[in-house]
Amino acid sequence: MMYFAPWKIALIALACLVSVAFSIPSFFPAATVATWPNWLPKRQISLGLDLRGGAHLLFEVDTSVVLRERLEALVEGARNEMRTARIGYTNLGVSGTNSVTLRLRDPAQAEQARQLLVKLALPVQSTAGLGFGSAQTDMDVTATPDGQLRMTLSEAALQERARNAVTQSIEIVRRRIDQTGVSEPTIQRQGNTHILVQLPGIDNPQRMIELVGTTAKLTFRMVDTGADPNAPAPPGSEILEGESNGRGKERYVVKRKVEVAGENLVDAQAGYDQRSGQPIVNFRFDTAGGKRFADITQQAVGQPFAIVLDNKVLSAPVIREPILGGSGQISGNFTVTGANDLAVLLRAGALPAPLKVVEQRTVGPDLGEDSIRAGLISIGVAACLVVIYMVLAYGLFGLFADVALLVNLVMTLAAMSMLQATLTLPGIAGLLLTLGMSVDANVLINERIREETKLGKSPMAAMSAGFSRAFSTIFDANVTTLIKMALLYSLGSGTVKGFAVTISIGILTSMFTATVLVRLMMVTWLRQRRPTLLPV
């Protein structure tokens, strides 16, 4: 307990020096740190939104779009099934908010038609009852004696689709933001249909709103060349607008059937057209998408092929020859930034439903600077008060505890910079709390040493007993605090997590400084001075 081998002393000194090296960059501007040699540590502590400033955005997922898309898919599926089975019908369309209806020309075919429409149902996982998942379908098909059939989506299906839409939206928003290089964003569900996004360091959130909120649903569809874009669209087609041609936006009659979907894309990169020099987006399909793309371009040589993004035709080039390589390019009136943003959107994937901005707030960096300044002042004042108290209460041993306190602070900052943990305003409060908690262990040790000295033990025996008997109490107290911080981190969000991380790192480093570093200083002093009475 009271002996340190030379290699142990070297490791303790190395740990302290490494901590100093990794904590220094956080006290200099990022531009200055970037000019340092590569062999020096350059990582800095990441500041949270409340300290660095940035954008606070709250989005609402429009889950009604997911329902509408499912109903439209049922309409298209019913049309195909009836046509294939040669069953006559009329008035096929969406009825109400969750149903699709049609009327048969021959009511005697109702059961046959109902059996065909049942095949359009999709499975839904239900967790009702005892909690075990049971396979159900997302709709019921009913028929009336007069030949009317109704496909009705179940309430469980509506809830599951809404829940999945929000979960999938969070993941896609995270992928989009990660590709922009924003450090330490906060992305989390809030309520049933809302997504909270906090972006430190972003002072102009408009571009991020456009990047995050764009649905980016890319589809490749055939153009209906036999239809007039200025007349109502025929069944199975719709009229979409394209880019402006100088006389207004061009109109296209596009078939509703999706030939290839954006879900089959595996890569998208911004580039330049070798002939015109204009910005374009190069894309590449997966194996299934590439095969489908090749089949379509083989069958439709000489016909226009619309590239549709969020119900807007980006371009409708004529297929000159089959495209067999599984890749192609999207051209349009892109700027360099627009091409890069579209490539990011396509790589991250399409949102299952549009996002609507409910709340937008910008936190200025001035507020963060004031918070940092106030935090540093409070940490400095607290450190001075603790240092004075420990010296007055325990003399030289209190001074050893003060040295360990400063080393603990340096090691905490170094660990946060190495782990890229985010420092928030509650995190600064955590640093303040760590200052007091880090000397608690030394108070217990010094009081125990004082009691052992009063019992008449020699300085070496009193010191050894003080450390060994106080260690179990220190360990138990810190473990229980770590458990609480783990719960805070797992159940909390944003700044609460920052507080938990700071306290946890401070506790771990204080265990080293209070029980190892202080013990080394005391043993070194004891062996050099060999006092008859301990100054405690």
C-alpha positions in Angstrom: 0.0 0.0 0.0 2.8 2.5 0.9 5.4 1.3 -1.6 5.6 2.5 -5.2 7.9 0.7 -7.7 9.8 2.9 -10.1 7.7 1.8 -13.0 4.5 2.7 -11.2 5.8 6.2 -10.5 6.7 6.5 -14.1 3.2 5.5 -15.2 1.6 8.0 -12.8 3.8 10.8 -14.1 3.1 9.8 -17.7 -0.6 9.9 -17.1 -0.4 13.4 -15.6 1.8 14.7 -18.5 -0.5 13.1 -21.2 -3.5 14.8 -19.5 -1.9 18.2 -19.6 -1.0 17.7 -23.3 -4.5 16.7 -24.2 -6.2 19.5 -22.2 -4.1 22.4 -23.5 -5.8 22.6 -27.0 -9.1 23.3 -25.4 -7.8 26.7 -24.1 -6.8 28.0 -27.6 -8.8 29.0 -30.6 -9.4 26.3 -33.2 -7.6 28.3 -35.9 -4.5 28.4 -33.7 -4.6 24.7 -32.9 -4.8 23.9 -36.6 -1.4 25.4 -37.1 0.3 23.2 -34.6 2.5 20.3 -35.7 0.7 17.1 -36.4 2.4 15.2 -33.6 0.8 17.4 -31.0 -2.7 16.7 -29.7 -5.3 18.9 -31.5 -8.7 17.6 -30.2 -10.7 20.1 -28.4 -13.8 19.8 -26.1 -17.0 19.9 -28.1 -19.2 22.7 -26.9 -23.0 22.1 -26.7 -25.7 24.3 -28.2 -26.0 26.4 -25.0 -22.3 27.3 -25.0 -21.4 27.4 -28.7 -24.6 28.7 -30.1 -26.5 27.1 -33.0 -29.9 26.1 -34.3 -32.8 24.6 -32.4 -35.4 23.0 -34.7 -38.6 21.1 -34.0 -40.1 19.2 -36.9 -43.5 17.5 -37.1 -43.8 14.3 -39.2 -46.9 14.5 -41.5 -48.0 10.9 -40.9 -51.2 11.5 -43.0 -49.0 11.3 -46.1 -48.0 7.7 -45.3 -51.7 6.8 -45.0 -52.6 8.5 -48.3 -49.7 6.7 -50.1 -51.0 3.3 -48.8 -54.5 4.1 -49.9 -53.3 5.1 -53.4 -51.3 1.9 -53.6 -54.5 0.0 -52.8 -56.3 1.8 -55.6 -53.5 0.9 -58.1 -53.4 -2.7 -56.8 -57.1 -3.1 -57.0 -57.1 -1.8 -60.6 -54.4 -4.3 -61.6 -56.2 -7.2 -59.9 -59.5 -6.4 -61.5 -58.0 -6.0 -64.9 -56.0 -9.2 -64.7 -59.1 -11.2 -63.6 -61.3 -9.4 -66.2 -63.8 -8.2 -63.6 -65.8 -5.1 -64.6 -66.0 -2.3 -62.0 -66.8 1.4 -61.6 -66.1 4.2 -59.1 -62.8 2.9 -57.8 -61.2 5.5 -55.5 -60.4 6.6 -51.9 -63.4 6.9 -49.7 -63.2 8.8 -46.4 -59.9 8.8 -44.5 -59.0 5.2 -44.4 -61.0 3.2 -47.1 -60.9 2.4 -50.8 -64.2 1.4 -52.5 -65.3 0.1 -55.9 -68.6 -1.1 -57.4 -68.8 -4.3 -59.5 -70.8 -4.3 -62.7 -71.8 -7.9 -61.9 -72.6 -8.4 -58.1 -72.2 -12.2 -58.6 -68.5 -11.7 -58.8 -68.3 -10.1 -55.4 -66.7 -13.1 -53.6 -64.2 -13.7 -56.4 -63.2 -10.0 -56.3 -63.0 -10.0 -52.5 -60.5 -12.9 -52.5 -58.4 -11.0 -55.0 -58.4 -7.8 -52.9 -57.5 -9.7 -49.7 -54.1 -10.5 -51.3 -53.3 -6.8 -51.2 -53.3 -6.8 -47.4 -49.9 -6.4 -45.6 -48.9 -8.0 -42.3 -49.0 -5.9 -39.1 -47.4 -6.8 -35.8 -49.9 -6.6 -32.9 -48.7 -6.6 -29.3 -52.1 -6.6 -27.7 -53.2 -9.2 -25.2 -50.4 -10.9 -23.3 -47.6 -9.0 -25.1 -46.8 -11.6 -27.7 -46.6 -10.5 -31.3 -49.3 -12.0 -33.5 -49.5 -11.7 -37.3 -52.4 -9.6 -38.5 -53.2 -7.8 -41.7 -53.5 -4.1 -42.2 -57.0 -4.0 -43.7 -60.3 -5.7 -44.0 -62.3 -6.3 -47.2 -66.1 -6.3 -47.0 -68.7 -6.8 -49.8 -72.3 -5.8 -50.0 -75.1 -7.6 -51.9 -75.3 -4.8 -54.5 -71.6 -5.5 -55.5 -69.8 -2.7 -53.6 -66.4 -3.7 -52.0 -64.7 -1.7 -49.3 -61.0 -2.0 -48.2 -60.6 -0.5 -44.8 -57.3 0.0 -43.0 -57.3 -1.1 -39.4 -56.5 1.2 -36.5 -53.5 -1.0 -35.6 -52.2 -0.5 -39.1 -52.5 3.3 -38.9 -50.7 3.4 -35.6 -47.9 1.2 -36.7 -47.4 3.1 -40.0 -47.3 6.4 -38.1 -44.8 5.0 -35.5 -42.6 3.5 -38.1 -42.6 6.8 -40.1 -41.3 8.8 -37.2 -38.6 6.2 -36.3 -37.5 6.0 -39.9 -37.5 9.8 -40.2 -35.2 10.1 -37.2 -32.7 7.7 -38.7 -32.7 9.5 -42.1 -32.4 12.9 -40.5 -29.4 11.6 -38.5 -27.7 10.3 -41.7 -28.3 13.6 -43.5 -26.9 15.7 -40.8 -23.9 13.4 -40.3 -22.9 13.8 -43.9 -22.8 17.6 -43.5 -20.1 17.4 -40.9 -22.0 19.0 -38.0 -20.4 17.8 -34.8 -22.4 16.5 -31.8 -26.0 17.1 -33.1 -28.9 16.2 -30.9 -31.6 14.3 -32.7 -34.4 12.7 -30.7 -38.2 12.0 -30.7 -40.4 14.4 -28.9 -44.0 13.2 -28.4 -45.6 10.9 -30.9 -45.0 12.8 -34.2 -42.2 15.4 -33.4 -38.4 15.3 -33.9 -36.1 17.7 -32.0 -32.9 18.7 -33.8 -30.2 20.8 -32.2 -27.2 21.7 -34.3 -24.3 23.4 -32.4 -22.3 26.0 -34.4 -25.0 26.5 -37.1 -25.9 30.2 -37.1 -28.0 30.1 -40.3 -30.4 27.2 -40.0 -32.3 27.8 -43.3 -30.0 25.5 -45.4 -30.2 22.8 -42.7 -34.1 23.1 -42.7 -34.1 22.6 -46.5 -31.7 19.7 -46.3 -33.4 18.0 -43.4 -37.0 18.8 -44.3 -36.8 17.8 -48.0 -38.6 14.5 -48.4 -36.2 13.5 -51.3 -38.4 10.7 -52.7 -36.8 9.9 -56.0 -38.7 7.8 -58.6 -38.1 6.9 -62.2 -41.4 6.8 -64.2 -42.4 6.7 -67.9 -43.9 9.8 -69.6 -47.3 9.3 -71.1 -46.6 10.7 -74.6 -50.1 10.1 -75.8 -51.7 12.5 -73.3 -52.2 16.2 -73.4 -50.5 18.0 -70.4 -53.1 20.8 -70.6 -56.0 18.3 -70.3 -57.1 16.2 -67.3 -54.7 13.2 -66.8 -56.0 9.8 -67.9 -56.4 7.0 -65.4 -53.1 5.7 -64.1 -51.3 9.0 -64.9 -50.8 12.4 -63.2 -49.7 15.8 -64.3 -46.4 17.0 -62.7 -44.5 20.3 -63.1 -40.9 20.5 -64.1 -38.3 23.3 -64.4 -39.2 26.7 -65.8 -38.8 27.0 -69.5 -39.0 30.8 -69.7 -42.8 30.8 -70.3 -43.7 29.1 -67.0 -43.1 25.7 -65.6 -43.2 22.8 -68.1 -45.9 20.2 -67.5 -45.6 16.5 -67.9 -48.1 13.7 -68.0 -46.3 11.0 -66.0 -47.5 7.5 -65.3 -48.2 6.7 -61.7 -46.4 3.4 -61.9 -42.9 3.6 -60.4 -40.5 1.7 -62.7 -37.4 2.1 -60.3 -37.5 3.7 -56.9 -34.9 5.7 -55.1 -34.7 3.0 -52.4 -32.6 1.0 -54.9 -29.8 3.7 -55.0 -26.6 2.7 -53.3 -24.5 5.9 -54.1 -24.9 9.4 -55.4 -22.2 11.9 -55.9 -22.1 15.4 -57.3 -20.1 16.0 -60.4 -19.9 17.9 -63.7 -21.2 17.0 -67.2 -18.2 16.4 -69.4 -19.9 18.0 -72.4 -21.6 21.1 -70.9 -19.6 21.5 -67.7 -22.8 21.9 -65.7 -23.2 20.4 -62.2 -24.9 17.0 -62.2 -25.5 14.2 -59.8 -24.2 10.7 -60.7 -26.1 7.8 -59.2 -25.6 4.0 -59.0 -28.3 1.3 -58.3 -28.0 -1.9 -56.3 -28.2 -5.2 -58.2 -32.0 -5.4 -58.2 -32.4 -1.7 -59.2 -29.7 -2.0 -61.9 -31.4 -5.0 -63.5 -34.8 -3.3 -63.4 -33.2 -0.1 -64.8 -31.6 -2.1 -67.6 -34.9 -3.9 -68.5 -36.8 -0.6 -68.6 -34.3 1.2 -70.8 -34.2 -1.8 -73.1 -37.9 -1.9 -73.5 -38.4 1.9 -73.8 -35.7 3.0 -76.3 -36.9 6.2 -78.0 -39.3 7.1 -75.2 -39.0 9.9 -72.5 -38.1 8.7 -69.0 -39.0 11.1 -66.2 -36.8 11.5 -63.1 -39.2 12.7 -60.4 -38.1 14.2 -57.1 -40.9 15.0 -54.6 -43.5 15.1 -57.3 -41.4 17.5 -59.4 -39.8 16.4 -62.7 -36.1 17.1 -62.6 -35.6 16.0 -66.2 -37.3 13.8 -68.7 -34.6 12.6 -71.1 -35.3 10.4 -74.1 -33.8 6.9 -73.8 -31.4 6.7 -76.7 -30.0 3.3 -75.9 -30.2 0.7 -73.1 -28.4 1.6 -69.9 -26.9 -1.7 -68.7 -24.3 -0.6 -66.2 -26.7 0.2 -63.3 -25.7 3.9 -63.1 -26.7 7.2 -64.7 -26.8 10.9 -64.1 -29.4 13.5 -63.1 -29.1 16.8 -64.9 -31.0 20.0 -64.4 -30.4 23.7 -63.5 -28.3 22.7 -60.6 -25.8 25.0 -58.7 -22.8 23.4 -57.2 -24.4 23.6 -53.7 -27.7 22.2 -55.0 -26.0 19.2 -56.7 -24.1 18.5 -53.4 -27.2 18.8 -51.3 -29.2 16.5 -53.7 -26.4 13.9 -53.6 -26.5 14.0 -49.7 -30.3 13.6 -49.8 -30.1 10.6 -52.2 -27.3 8.9 -50.2 -29.2 9.3 -46.9 -32.5 8.0 -48.3 -36.0 9.5 -48.7 -38.1 10.5 -45.8 -41.2 8.3 -45.4 -43.3 11.5 -44.9 -42.8 15.3 -45.1 -41.4 17.2 -42.2 -43.0 20.5 -41.2 -41.0 23.1 -39.1 -43.0 23.7 -35.9 -40.4 25.7 -34.0 -37.2 27.4 -35.1 -34.8 29.1 -32.8 -31.2 30.3 -33.1 -29.0 30.5 -30.1 -26.4 33.2 -30.6 -22.7 32.6 -29.7 -22.7 35.7 -27.5 -24.9 33.9 -25.0 -22.5 30.9 -25.1 -19.4 33.1 -24.5 -21.1 34.7 -21.5 -22.0 31.3 -20.1 -18.4 30.1 -20.5 -17.0 33.2 -18.9 -19.4 32.9 -16.0 -18.6 29.2 -15.7 -14.9 29.7 -15.7 -15.2 32.4 -13.0 -17.3 30.2 -10.8 -14.9 27.3 -11.2 -12.0 29.5 -10.3 -13.7 30.9 -7.2 -14.8 27.5 -6.1 -11.3 26.1 -6.6 -9.8 28.9 -4.6 -12.2 28.4 -1.7 -11.6 24.6 -1.7 -7.8 25.1 -1.8 -7.9 27.6 1.1 -10.1 25.3 3.2 -8.0 22.2 2.7 -4.8 24.0 3.6 -6.4 25.5 6.7 -8.0 22.2 7.8 -5.2 19.7 7.0 -2.0 21.7 6.4 0.5 20.0 4.2 -1.7 17.0 3.5 -4.4 19.5 2.5 -2.0 21.1 0.0 -1.3 17.7 -1.5 -5.1 17.3 -1.9 -5.2 20.7 -3.6 -2.5 19.6 -6.1 -4.5 16.5 -6.8 -7.6 18.6 -7.3 -6.0 20.6 -10.1 -4.7 17.5 -11.7 -8.2 16.0 -11.5 -9.6 19.0 -13.3 -6.9 18.8 -16.0 -7.5 15.0 -16.4 -11.3 15.6 -16.7 -10.8 18.1 -19.4 -8.3 15.9 -21.2 -10.7 12.9 -21.1 -13.6 14.9 -22.5 -11.5 16.2 -25.4 -10.1 12.7 -26.2 -13.6 11.2 -26.0 -15.1 14.2 -27.8 -17.7 14.5 -25.1 -19.9 17.5 -25.3 -19.6 20.2 -22.6 -22.9 21.9 -21.9 -23.9 24.5 -19.3 -25.0 21.8 -16.9 -21.7 20.2 -17.7 -19.9 23.2 -16.3 -22.1 22.8 -13.2 -20.9 19.2 -13.2 -17.3 20.4 -13.2 -18.1 22.6 -10.2 -19.6 19.6 -8.4 -16.6 17.5 -9.3 -14.3 19.9 -7.5 -16.1 19.3 -4.2 -16.5 15.6 -4.8 -12.8 15.1 -5.7 -11.7 16.4 -2.2 -14.3 14.4 -0.3 -12.1 11.3 -0.6 -9.1 13.2 0.8 -11.2 14.5 3.6 -12.1 11.0 4.6 -8.5 9.8 4.3 -7.1 12.7 6.3 -9.7 12.3 9.0 -8.9 8.6 9.2 -5.2 9.3 9.4 -5.8 11.9 12.2 -7.8 9.3 14.2 -5.0 6.6 13.7 -2.4 9.2 14.8 -4.4 9.9 18.0 -4.3 6.2 18.8 -0.5 6.4 19.0 0.4 4.7 15.7 3.6 5.6 13.9 3.4 7.9 10.9 3.8 5.1 8.4 1.2 2.9 10.1 -1.3 5.7 10.5 -1.0 6.7 6.9 -1.3 3.1 5.7 -4.4 2.5 7.9 -6.0 5.8 6.8 -5.8 4.9 3.1 -6.8 1.2 3.5 -9.8 1.8 5.8 -11.1 4.8 3.9 -10.9 3.2 0.5 -13.9 1.0 0.8 -16.1 4.0 1.8 -14.7 6.1 -1.0 -15.3 3.2 -3.5 -18.9 2.6 -2.4 -19.8 6.3 -2.5 -18.4 6.7 -6.0 -19.9 3.5 -7.4 -23.4 4.6 -6.2 -22.9 8.0 -7.8 -21.8 6.4 -11.1 -25.0 4.3 -11.1 -27.1 7.5 -10.7 -25.1 9.2 -13.5 -25.6 6.1 -15.8 -29.4 6.3 -15.2 -29.3 10.1 -15.9 -27.5 9.5 -19.2 -29.8 6.7 -20.3 -33.0 8.4 -19.4 -32.1 12.0 -19.9 -31.5 14.0 -23.1 -29.3 16.8 -24.3 -27.8 18.9 -21.5 -28.8 16.3 -18.9 -26.5 13.8 -20.6 -23.7 16.4 -20.7 -24.1 16.8 -16.9 -24.0 13.0 -16.4 -20.9 12.6 -18.6 -19.0 15.3 -16.8 -19.7 13.9 -13.4 -18.9 10.4 -14.4 -15.5 11.3 -15.9 -14.7 13.5 -12.9 -15.5 10.6 -10.5 -13.2 8.2 -12.4 -10.3 10.7 -12.5 -10.8 11.6 -8.8 -10.4 8.0 -7.8 -7.0 8.1 -9.4 -5.9 11.5 -8.0 -7.3 11.0 -4.5 -6.2 7.5 -3.8 -3.1 7.1 -6.0 -1.5 10.5 -6.8 -2.0 11.9 -3.2 -0.7 8.7 -1.7 2.4 8.9 -3.9 3.0 12.5 -2.8 2.5 11.6 0.9 4.8 8.5 0.7 7.5 10.5 -1.1 7.4 13.2 1.6 7.3 10.7 4.4 10.4 8.8 3.1 12.3 12.0 2.6 11.5 13.8 5.8 10.8 10.8 8.1 8.8 12.9 10.6 7.9 11.7 14.1 4.5 13.3 13.9 2.2 13.7 10.9 1.1 17.3 10.1 -2.6 16.6 10.0 
